Amino acid sequence: MNLSLFDVAKRVLGLSKKWFLNHAEYWVYDLVGLPMALRRFLGGNTTNSQATNELHDFYARNFWRMPFGPLRGFLTILLWPVALAIAIIVFTVWNGAAIKQRYGASIFNQIMGQFKLAAQNSIAPFWFYMFELYDETRSKNATLYLMAHETIGPAFTLLQPAEGIDLLPDKVWFAKHCRDHNIRAVPVYLYLSAGAILPALSQNTSLPPEDLFIKPRQGNGGHNAERWDYKGKDIYQNSAGETCSKADLLSRLLAQSLKDDFIIQPRLVNHPSLSDISNDALSTVRVLTCRNEQGEPEVTNVAFRMAVGGNSVVDNFHQGGLAAPVNIQTGAIGQASDIGIKPGMGWRDVHPVSGVRFKDRILPDWKAVLNLAIEAHKAFPHRIMVGWDVAMLKDGPMIVEGNGKPDLDIHQRVERRPLGNQRIAELVVFNLHKVLSKKGP
């Protein structure tokens, strides 16, 4: 397809924005992780968990080995006090009064707690409220929390397969790989790129007459996802009530693909037992698997997610959804909350929209869910750890996607405990040693 100069400019701007946001995330990690990086020179807090200490130290060593590490460190030192002050002000304004009323933590103590944990443990104000570290019983274990700058940063980066071996972040490749290995995963009907609609796993180049789910070809967190329900006679309707003809929807999606690549998948429908707690969006479980000492995938943590409010498109934690811990042995749902950076939601036993109790409910086909995650991991032999998003449908579980650098925030938040002294930390450290031993000194 020949693109006009205007279309080329739109695509360059869209891809540039995506590149900038991705790199900005890692720059924020540099900023937050500075105190942990300075431990290499100044010393710092240690814990009674060898795995936690090793992960903290691994980050501290690798901070200065990054491209332009010393220069980045110097610039970060200059910016850190200002950034911290702004963050403390913002999060205290959002949370301070409510936390004081609920838990008796004074505004002054919250401010000092944020500063202390940021300076000593690289725990940003964002995480101070997410992990309820204004509670003294939890702040005593602050050093055991595993933060994104040290996990998604150097640790998980080292655990990634060699470039080109495994394209897990590419949802088109992922769907084909799962199909080829008999892993039950959501198919991709079409993908859209640079203003063209292309076949994915079939030769079809037309929108099928069924409910559709559209999301970026790469990326996570539920960003820019859309749901279009088929209403018959080539008419589709999105979650906001807007209707489009088949031709108009195609034109709209093609225009979107000038900025970023998108995929078109079938819209999945929850198992009937979840319909009263899902807000009409697909609810999934995040199943975290990591290779153990025998090289086999092992399930270490699970969280169940639910959409709330006016969101009937995605259940993602970072899009305002609820999440709850799940008992790995039984499939029982625990108490749920949102991401916790604002105080409105709190902790819930019942769904805030439907009013139906979900705590202690057993998720459907639970053993099959775990088995599917394990079998999926086996189909990706070069992957050490994966966060699987698994849907529970009427006819059984189905993989939605896999995340090669899974965020641990959701598990530490909903389990209301750090993971530095848990099984996942042990396995991450074990695998880091294994990879480093292969690389040699």
Buried (B, 14 or more C-beta within 10 A) or exposed (E): EEBEEEBEEBBEEBBEEBEEEEEEEBBBBBBBBBBBBBBBEEEBEEBEBBBBBBBBBBBBEBBBEBEEBEEBBEBBEEEBEEBBEEBBBEBBEBBBEEBBEEEEBEEEBBBEBBBBBBBBBBBBBBBBBBBBBBBEEBBEBBBBBBBBBBBBBBBBEBBBBEEEEBBBBBBBBBBBBBBEEEBBBBBBBBBBBBBEBBEBBEEEEEBBBEBBBBBBBBBBBBEEBBBBBBEEEBBBBBBEEEEBEBEEBBEBBBEBBBBBBBBBBBBBBBBEBBBBBBBBBBBBBBBBBBBBEEEEBBBBBBBBBBBBEEBBBBBBBBBBBBBBBBBBEEBBBBBBBBBBBEBEBEBBEEBBBBEEBBBEBEBBBBEBBBEBBBBBBBBBEEBBBBBBBBBBBEEBBBBBBBBBBBBBBBBBBBBBBBBBBBBBBBBBBBBBEBEEEEEEE
